[in-house]
Amino acid sequence: MYTQHPRSERDVSRDRLLKRMADAGEGGNPKEVTRALADAKNWLSENHVGDNSVRKAQFRLLRSFPPVR
């Protein structure tokens, strides 16, 4: 019998971040995109370096909304 294990707080936080990043990309609001990218940068800097799902979402946002220089 399969027992579902409770999800860790880290998994829940990552899923919320990914949802926020997807919503920012779909909405197209530059402030939301900037905030989502900053949150992703913070997430990755807090020892979540190998988290490819966040990196992929970050890449998609940066490709769709390149930073203004």
One Martini backbone bead per residue (centre of mass of N, CA, C, O) as a GRO file, in nm:
protein
   69
    1MET     BB    1   0.097   0.036   0.021
    2TYR     BB    2   0.049   0.373  -0.030
    3THR     BB    3   0.221   0.645   0.128
    4GLN     BB    4   0.179   0.969   0.190
    5HIS     BB    5   0.394   1.218   0.227
    6PRO     BB    6   0.470   1.488   0.368
    7ARG     BB    7   0.531   1.799   0.291
    8SER     BB    8   0.758   2.019   0.286
    9GLU     BB    9   0.820   2.345   0.334
   10ARG     BB   10   1.004   2.374   0.087
   11ASP     BB   11   0.804   2.267  -0.126
   12VAL     BB   12   0.583   2.475  -0.076
   13SER     BB   13   0.754   2.728  -0.133
   14ARG     BB   14   0.833   2.651  -0.421
   15ASP     BB   15   0.544   2.634  -0.537
   16ARG     BB   16   0.473   2.928  -0.478
   17LEU     BB   17   0.695   3.053  -0.647
   18LEU     BB   18   0.614   2.924  -0.918
   19LYS     BB   19   0.332   3.049  -0.925
   20ARG     BB   20   0.423   3.347  -0.911
   21MET     BB   21   0.591   3.333  -1.173
   22ALA     BB   22   0.364   3.248  -1.365
   23ASP     BB   23   0.174   3.487  -1.308
   24ALA     BB   24   0.374   3.708  -1.395
   25GLY     BB   25   0.406   3.610  -1.689
   26GLU     BB   26   0.100   3.629  -1.766
   27GLY     BB   27   0.046   3.930  -1.675
   28GLY     BB   28   0.303   4.143  -1.733
   29ASN     BB   29   0.395   4.277  -1.475
   30PRO     BB   30   0.685   4.429  -1.399
   31LYS     BB   31   0.672   4.419  -1.086
   32GLU     BB   32   0.612   4.116  -1.059
   33VAL     BB   33   0.857   4.015  -1.212
   34THR     BB   34   1.074   4.144  -1.033
   35ARG     BB   35   0.981   4.007  -0.770
   36ALA     BB   36   1.008   3.713  -0.868
   37LEU     BB   37   1.311   3.728  -0.937
   38ALA     BB   38   1.404   3.803  -0.652
   39ASP     BB   39   1.292   3.550  -0.514
   40ALA     BB   40   1.458   3.349  -0.681
   41LYS     BB   41   1.733   3.451  -0.597
   42ASN     BB   42   1.696   3.397  -0.297
   43TRP     BB   43   1.636   3.097  -0.314
   44LEU     BB   44   1.911   3.016  -0.454
   45SER     BB   45   2.101   3.147  -0.223
   46GLU     BB   46   1.963   2.935  -0.004
   47ASN     BB   47   2.084   2.646  -0.089
   48HIS     BB   48   1.915   2.606  -0.391
   49VAL     BB   49   2.098   2.551  -0.646
   50GLY     BB   50   1.961   2.264  -0.762
   51ASP     BB   51   1.688   2.412  -0.854
   52ASN     BB   52   1.555   2.368  -1.163
   53SER     BB   53   1.264   2.484  -1.156
   54VAL     BB   54   1.350   2.774  -1.084
   55ARG     BB   55   1.550   2.821  -1.314
   56LYS     BB   56   1.348   2.784  -1.546
   57ALA     BB   57   1.154   3.011  -1.462
   58GLN     BB   58   1.365   3.233  -1.468
   59PHE     BB   59   1.439   3.206  -1.767
   60ARG     BB   60   1.156   3.262  -1.883
   61LEU     BB   61   1.129   3.548  -1.767
   62LEU     BB   62   1.390   3.669  -1.891
   63ARG     BB   63   1.308   3.613  -2.185
   64SER     BB   64   1.032   3.776  -2.176
   65PHE     BB   65   1.179   3.987  -1.947
   66PRO     BB   66   1.408   4.184  -1.996
   67PRO     BB   67   1.629   4.376  -1.865
   68VAL     BB   68   1.668   4.702  -1.787
   69ARG     BB   69   1.949   4.936  -1.875
   0.00000   0.00000   0.00000
